[in-house]
Amino acid sequence: MSDTVTELENQLDFVNTQIREKYLETLRISEAEVVFTKANGEKRTMRCTLDSNQIPVEAVPKSDGNTTKVNESVIKAYDLDKQGWRSFRLDSVESFSPAG
């Protein structure tokens, strides 16, 4: 029984990783509309991107050589409407719609 549960958990981890990578791949080349539930329970729609051509120069992160551990369950993206960096949890996404 526990082997089956472990196997399913591993499959779920794999699928979640694939979803995260697809979201990141899309955001790096264009924008997307993400509908998700915030930690306080409020539903939020965010038009966001990771495309450096769409992010103001002063807002593009500058590498200082430090590496911090990435939280695999969260994606940080630039909110095009609020003009700032925001994040959303993968498990809270209701829809992800690429532009175009």
C-alpha positions as CSV (number, residue, x, y, z in Angstrom):
1,M,0.0,0.0,0.0
2,S,2.7,2.5,1.0
3,D,4.6,1.7,-2.2
4,T,1.5,2.8,-4.2
5,V,1.2,6.0,-2.2
6,T,4.9,6.8,-2.6
7,E,4.7,6.1,-6.3
8,L,1.6,8.4,-6.7
9,E,3.4,11.1,-4.7
10,N,6.4,10.9,-7.0
11,Q,4.2,11.1,-10.1
12,L,2.5,14.2,-8.6
13,D,5.8,15.8,-7.9
14,F,6.9,15.1,-11.5
15,V,3.6,16.6,-12.9
16,N,3.9,19.7,-10.7
17,T,7.5,20.2,-11.8
18,Q,6.4,20.0,-15.4
19,I,3.6,22.5,-14.9
20,R,6.0,24.9,-13.1
21,E,8.5,24.7,-16.0
22,K,5.8,25.3,-18.6
23,Y,4.6,28.4,-16.7
24,L,8.1,29.7,-16.5
25,E,8.9,28.9,-20.1
26,T,5.8,30.9,-21.2
27,L,6.4,33.8,-18.9
28,R,10.0,34.2,-20.1
29,I,8.9,34.8,-23.7
30,S,5.6,36.6,-23.2
31,E,2.9,37.5,-20.7
32,A,0.1,35.5,-19.2
33,E,-3.0,36.1,-17.2
34,V,-2.9,34.1,-14.0
35,V,-6.0,33.7,-11.8
36,F,-5.2,32.4,-8.3
37,T,-6.3,32.5,-4.7
38,K,-4.2,34.6,-2.4
39,A,-3.2,33.4,1.0
40,N,-6.0,35.4,2.6
41,G,-8.6,33.6,0.4
42,E,-9.1,36.5,-2.0
43,K,-9.3,35.6,-5.7
44,R,-6.8,37.6,-7.8
45,T,-6.1,38.0,-11.5
46,M,-2.6,39.1,-12.5
47,R,-1.2,40.0,-15.9
48,C,2.5,39.1,-15.5
49,T,5.7,38.2,-17.3
50,L,9.4,37.3,-16.9
51,D,10.2,38.7,-20.3
52,S,13.0,41.3,-19.7
53,N,11.8,43.3,-22.7
54,Q,8.5,44.0,-20.9
55,I,10.0,44.8,-17.5
56,P,11.3,48.3,-16.8
57,V,15.1,48.4,-16.7
58,E,15.1,49.7,-13.1
59,A,12.9,46.7,-12.0
60,V,15.0,44.0,-13.6
61,P,16.8,42.1,-10.8
62,K,20.5,42.5,-10.6
63,S,22.6,39.5,-9.6
64,D,24.9,40.1,-6.7
65,G,26.4,36.6,-6.9
66,N,24.3,35.3,-4.0
67,T,22.2,32.3,-4.7
68,T,19.1,31.7,-2.6
69,K,17.2,28.5,-2.5
70,V,14.2,28.7,-4.9
71,N,10.8,27.8,-3.5
72,E,9.6,25.3,-6.1
73,S,6.0,25.9,-5.1
74,V,6.0,29.6,-5.8
75,I,6.6,31.6,-9.0
76,K,7.8,35.2,-8.8
77,A,6.8,37.3,-11.8
78,Y,6.5,41.0,-12.8
79,D,2.9,42.3,-12.5
80,L,2.4,44.4,-15.5
81,D,-0.6,46.3,-14.1
82,K,0.8,47.0,-10.6
83,Q,4.3,47.6,-12.0
84,G,6.1,45.4,-9.4
85,W,7.2,41.9,-8.5
86,R,4.5,39.6,-7.1
87,S,4.3,35.9,-6.5
88,F,1.7,33.1,-6.6
89,R,1.7,29.6,-5.3
90,L,1.3,26.9,-7.9
91,D,-1.3,25.0,-5.9
92,S,-3.5,28.2,-5.8
93,V,-3.7,28.7,-9.6
94,E,-7.2,28.4,-11.0
95,S,-6.2,29.3,-14.6
96,F,-3.1,30.3,-16.6
97,S,-3.7,31.9,-20.0
98,P,-0.8,32.9,-22.2
99,A,-1.2,36.2,-24.1
100,G,-2.0,35.9,-27.8
